[in-house]
Amino acid sequence: MKILVTVASRHGSTREIATLIAGLIEDAGLEADVRDPDDIMSLAGYDAAVIGSGVYMGRWLDPARRLIERCHGEFSGRRVWLFSCGPLGEPATPDRAPADVAAMRVATGAIDHRVFPGRLVKSELGRGERVVVAGVHAPYGDYRPWDDIMTWARGIADALRTVDLAATLDIPVAEPVGT
Ligand SMILES: Cc1cc2nc3c(=O)[nH]c(=O)nc-3n(C[C@H](O)[C@H](O)[C@H](O)COP(=O)(O)O)c2cc1C
């Protein structure tokens, strides 16, 4: 079973989450392929996908949004998990999901969507970004909840391993939503 792990990331923090998720999927004995969304023209060859994005101005980044548009006819029958990486501080703010995630969930039939707090490093930001960050008083720091991310990723791996085992034994399992 081959799982696509693909995220849109401007400054790398979402990509590091993707790498961790892929590693945990591989630890479960499944194959995980970490790819940039812009490199994916089709889901052919993948049995499932984990798709994520850093959040900017309340929305997902374009490469992740475009991937979902491009592959719109291919989600049916594939298990999909979504995540967003964005809120900052303790407690993490904002505490609402990005505006476009509801549409992404519908488009992909995703089993789950999680919002994970993100990371903000001043030296990585462009001048315009620093202005935006100062304007909303966003706090610098790394707020990513690695334990929560690992628990979520292991849940995905367990679910997929169950499907994989059932396929090997030819046992029918419930199809994901949207099929
Ligand atoms: C200019 C700018 C705007 C941002 N806007 C949001 C936002 O609207 N909502 C949010 O939750 N996080 C926002 N963030 C925080 C980022 O989502 C967070 O830093 C995330 O970890 C970035 O992911 P990346 O490193 O993969 O690009 C913003 C960060 C910057 C620099």
The ligand as a MOL file (V3000), in Angstrom:
LIG
                    3D

  0  0  0     0  0            999 V3000
M  V30 BEGIN CTAB
M  V30 COUNTS 31 33 0 0 0
M  V30 BEGIN ATOM
M  V30 1 C 2.3380 36.5170 6.8060 0
M  V30 2 C 1.8030 35.3880 7.6600 0
M  V30 3 C 0.4410 35.1860 7.7610 0
M  V30 4 C -0.0580 34.1440 8.5350 0
M  V30 5 N -1.4230 33.9630 8.6200 0
M  V30 6 C -1.8990 32.9600 9.3980 0
M  V30 7 C -3.3150 32.7650 9.5110 0
M  V30 8 O -4.1220 33.4670 8.9100 0
M  V30 9 N -3.7600 31.7500 10.2980 0
M  V30 10 C -2.8990 30.9320 10.9640 0
M  V30 11 O -3.3600 30.0410 11.6810 0
M  V30 12 N -1.5430 31.0870 10.8720 0
M  V30 13 C -1.0370 32.0830 10.0950 0
M  V30 14 N 0.3150 32.2510 9.9990 0
M  V30 15 C 1.2260 31.3410 10.6930 0
M  V30 16 C 1.7490 30.2320 9.7690 0
M  V30 17 O 0.6790 29.4450 9.3090 0
M  V30 18 C 2.7350 29.3620 10.5640 0
M  V30 19 O 3.9070 30.1330 10.7330 0
M  V30 20 C 3.0390 28.0590 9.8710 0
M  V30 21 O 3.8320 27.2460 10.7160 0
M  V30 22 C 3.7300 28.2830 8.5510 0
M  V30 23 O 3.9170 27.0730 7.8600 0
M  V30 24 P 5.1550 26.8500 6.8820 0
M  V30 25 O 6.4140 27.0650 7.7020 0
M  V30 26 O 5.0050 25.4390 6.4460 0
M  V30 27 O 5.0290 27.8320 5.7500 0
M  V30 28 C 0.8360 33.2840 9.2210 0
M  V30 29 C 2.2210 33.4960 9.1010 0
M  V30 30 C 2.7070 34.5340 8.3330 0
M  V30 31 C 4.2020 34.7190 8.2260 0
M  V30 END ATOM
M  V30 BEGIN BOND
M  V30 1 1 1 2
M  V30 2 1 2 3
M  V30 3 2 2 30
M  V30 4 2 3 4
M  V30 5 1 4 5
M  V30 6 1 4 28
M  V30 7 2 5 6
M  V30 8 1 6 7
M  V30 9 1 6 13
M  V30 10 2 7 8
M  V30 11 1 7 9
M  V30 12 1 9 10
M  V30 13 2 10 11
M  V30 14 1 10 12
M  V30 15 2 12 13
M  V30 16 1 13 14
M  V30 17 1 14 15
M  V30 18 1 14 28
M  V30 19 1 15 16
M  V30 20 1 16 17
M  V30 21 1 16 18
M  V30 22 1 18 19
M  V30 23 1 18 20
M  V30 24 1 20 21
M  V30 25 1 20 22
M  V30 26 1 22 23
M  V30 27 1 23 24
M  V30 28 2 24 25
M  V30 29 1 24 26
M  V30 30 1 24 27
M  V30 31 2 28 29
M  V30 32 1 29 30
M  V30 33 1 30 31
M  V30 END BOND
M  V30 END CTAB
M  END
